[in-house]
């Protein structure tokens, strides 16, 4: 996708917590299970992490309220977003806009939804293998194609970026206002503490597409980015260029038990 030519902002990606179907090792897709008690704890930990970005290890994120919290319409993401918004509101003492966007709902997995990996291997092993090898030309029976999901994701991102651009303009953020090296670690390297940011709460499959689109990478690389349960990824925009500042941070939930972050049974769903 084409990014705005002038943009100083940040997008934070937060995957939802564990759901009841994940706990059972089942494909979810567009099915709408709730979070498990573990998922609730994961979401609360992630919410606290985002609310206090200066706590070590620090996050490259402004200690301000987000422009918005935008979440998938599925309840596992909606509940995770709700907890994040509550923590941010408490920390900032500021009203935060929270909205659902169905364009961020997970990839539809058709007849694989609700089934375990073992069940799918037994019934459609060749189809599952093809999905792993060639995700742009293979998909679950009656499922959604990656290229079609990418179309809806792009329209959602265009709206999010436009909103961030308006917020940045209102704050007077321009390249001319910054000095020093653009490379982190050098003396005078810029601090991005005033850049407006938006939190997106969604799903592994959709966030794979989001990162590929923002970073200008081909959709054929669909499998390259993993997303842990309640993992945090941060993308900055500097003069319209996307920079991946952090990816899949999950130390805030690592002590909640074995497998608490992966969200995938052995063999990768």
C-alpha positions in Angstrom: 0.0 0.0 0.0 1.0 3.6 -0.5 1.7 5.4 2.8 1.0 9.1 3.3 4.0 11.2 2.1 4.3 13.1 5.4 3.5 11.1 8.5 5.0 11.2 12.0 3.0 8.6 14.0 3.0 5.1 15.6 0.8 2.1 15.2 0.9 -0.5 18.0 -0.3 -4.1 17.2 -1.7 -6.2 20.1 -2.8 -9.7 19.5 -5.7 -10.9 21.6 -5.3 -13.3 24.6 -6.0 -17.0 24.7 -9.5 -18.1 23.7 -11.4 -21.2 24.6 -10.8 -22.7 21.1 -7.0 -21.9 21.3 -7.0 -23.8 24.6 -8.5 -26.8 22.8 -6.0 -26.5 19.9 -8.7 -25.7 17.4 -8.7 -23.5 14.3 -10.7 -20.3 15.0 -11.0 -18.1 11.9 -14.3 -16.3 12.1 -15.6 -18.4 15.0 -16.2 -16.1 18.0 -15.1 -17.8 21.3 -14.4 -15.8 24.5 -11.2 -15.4 26.3 -10.2 -18.1 28.8 -9.2 -17.0 32.4 -5.6 -17.2 31.2 -6.5 -15.0 28.2 -8.0 -12.5 30.6 -4.8 -12.4 32.6 -2.7 -12.1 29.5 -4.7 -9.2 28.3 -4.5 -7.4 31.6 -0.7 -7.8 31.6 -0.5 -6.4 28.1 -2.8 -3.5 29.1 -0.6 -2.7 32.0 2.5 -2.8 29.8 1.1 -0.4 27.3 -0.1 1.9 30.0 3.4 2.3 31.5 5.8 2.3 28.4 8.6 3.9 30.4 8.9 1.0 32.8 12.0 -1.1 32.0 12.3 -2.6 29.5 11.0 0.6 27.9 8.7 0.6 24.9 9.3 3.1 22.0 5.9 4.6 22.6 4.6 8.0 23.6 3.5 8.1 27.3 0.2 9.7 26.1 -3.3 8.5 25.3 -3.7 6.8 21.9 -5.6 8.6 19.2 -7.9 5.5 19.3 -8.1 1.9 20.2 -9.4 0.0 17.2 -10.2 -3.7 17.5 -11.5 -6.6 15.5 -15.2 -7.2 15.8 -14.6 -10.7 17.3 -15.0 -10.9 21.0 -11.6 -12.2 21.9 -10.1 -9.0 20.4 -12.9 -6.8 21.7 -12.3 -7.9 25.3 -8.6 -7.5 25.0 -9.1 -4.0 23.6 -11.5 -3.2 26.5 -8.9 -4.1 29.1 -6.2 -2.1 27.3 -8.5 0.9 27.1 -9.4 0.7 30.8 -5.7 0.5 31.8 -4.8 3.4 29.5 -7.7 5.5 30.7 -6.7 4.9 34.3 -3.0 5.8 33.7 -3.7 8.9 31.5 -6.9 10.0 33.2 -8.2 10.8 29.8 -11.1 9.6 27.7 -10.0 7.2 24.9 -11.9 6.5 21.7 -12.6 2.7 21.3 -14.2 1.3 18.2 -14.8 -2.0 16.5 -13.7 -2.5 12.9 -15.0 -5.7 11.1 -12.2 -5.2 8.5 -9.8 -6.4 11.2 -11.6 -9.7 11.8 -9.5 -12.8 11.4 -9.1 -14.7 8.1 -12.1 -17.0 7.5 -10.9 -20.6 7.7 -14.0 -22.2 6.2 -14.5 -25.9 6.9 -11.3 -26.0 9.0 -12.9 -23.8 11.7 -13.5 -25.6 15.0 -11.3 -28.5 14.0 -8.0 -29.6 15.5 -4.9 -29.8 13.4 -5.0 -33.6 13.7 -8.5 -33.6 12.4 -7.6 -31.4 9.4 -4.6 -33.5 8.6 -6.7 -36.6 8.5 -9.4 -35.0 6.3 -7.4 -32.6 4.2 -3.7 -33.0 4.8 -2.8 -32.0 1.3 -4.8 -28.8 1.6 -3.2 -27.8 4.8 0.3 -28.5 3.4 -0.6 -26.3 0.4 -1.7 -23.5 2.7 1.7 -23.6 4.4 3.6 -23.6 1.1 1.6 -21.2 -1.1 -0.8 -19.1 1.0 -1.7 -16.8 -1.8 -3.1 -19.6 -4.0 -4.3 -22.0 -1.4 -6.8 -21.7 1.4 -9.2 -23.7 3.6 -12.2 -25.1 1.7 -14.8 -22.3 1.7 -12.3 -20.1 3.5 -11.0 -16.6 2.8 -8.1 -16.0 0.4 -5.2 -14.0 1.8 -5.4 -11.6 -1.2 -9.1 -10.8 -0.4 -8.3 -10.3 3.3 -5.5 -7.9 2.3 -8.0 -5.7 0.4 -10.1 -5.1 3.5 -7.1 -4.7 5.7 -5.7 -2.0 3.3 -8.9 0.0 3.6 -8.8 -0.2 7.4 -5.2 1.0 7.4 -5.9 3.9 5.1 -8.5 5.2 7.6 -6.2 4.6 10.6 -3.3 6.4 9.0 -5.4 9.3 7.8 -6.7 9.8 11.4 -3.1 9.7 12.7 -2.0 12.1 10.1 -4.7 14.6 11.2 -3.6 14.2 14.8 0.0 14.8 13.9 -0.8 17.9 11.9 -2.8 19.3 14.8 0.3 18.7 17.0 2.6 20.4 14.6 4.8 17.4 14.0 7.0 17.9 10.9 10.4 16.9 9.8 11.5 20.5 10.1 10.8 20.5 13.8 13.2 17.6 14.4 17.0 17.7 14.6 19.8 15.2 14.8 20.4 11.7 13.4 17.6 9.5 12.3 19.5 6.5 13.4 18.8 5.4 17.0 21.7 5.4 19.4 23.6 8.3 17.9 24.0 11.6 19.8 21.1 13.8 18.9 19.0 11.0 17.6 15.3 12.1 17.7 12.9 11.2 20.5 9.5 10.1 19.2 7.7 10.8 22.5 5.3 13.3 21.0 4.2 11.3 18.0 0.5 10.3 18.1 -0.3 6.6 18.2 -3.1 4.2 17.6 -3.6 0.8 19.2 -4.9 -2.0 16.9 -6.1 -5.2 18.6 -6.6 -8.2 16.4 -5.4 -11.5 15.2 -2.3 -13.4 14.0 -3.4 -13.9 10.4 -4.6 -10.3 9.9 -1.6 -8.8 11.7 0.7 -10.7 9.3 -1.0 -8.9 6.5 -0.9 -5.6 8.3 2.9 -5.7 8.8 3.6 -6.8 5.2 1.4 -4.0 3.9 3.0 -1.3 6.1 6.5 -2.4 5.5 6.0 -2.8 1.7 6.8 -6.6 1.7 5.1 -9.0 -0.7 2.1 -11.0 0.6 4.0 -14.2 -0.4 5.9 -13.7 2.8 2.7 -14.3 4.8 4.3 -16.7 7.2 7.4 -14.6 8.1 6.0 -12.7 11.1 4.8 -14.6 14.2 2.4 -13.1 16.7 2.3 -14.4 20.2 -0.8 -14.2 22.3 -0.9 -10.6 23.7 2.4 -9.9 22.0 3.1 -6.3 21.2 4.6 -5.0 17.9 5.3 -1.3 17.2 5.6 0.4 13.8 6.8 4.0 13.6 6.2 6.3 10.6 8.9 8.8 9.8 8.2 11.1 7.0 5.9 8.5 5.5 8.3 5.6 5.9 7.4 2.7 8.1 10.0 1.5 10.6 9.5 -1.7 12.7 10.7 -0.6 16.2 9.6 -3.7 18.1 8.1 -7.0 17.2 6.2 -9.7 19.1 7.3 -8.5 22.6 5.8 -11.0 25.1 7.9 -10.9 28.2 5.0 -9.4 30.1 3.1 -12.7 29.9 6.0 -15.2 29.8 5.6 -16.3 33.4 1.9 -17.2 33.1 2.7 -20.8 32.2 4.0 -23.1 29.4 2.6 -22.2 26.0 1.0 -19.0 27.5 2.2 -16.9 24.6 2.3 -19.0 21.4 -1.4 -19.6 20.8 -0.6 -22.5 18.5 -0.6 -26.2 19.1 2.6 -28.1 18.1 3.2 -27.9 14.3 1.7 -24.4 13.9 -1.9 -23.9 12.9 
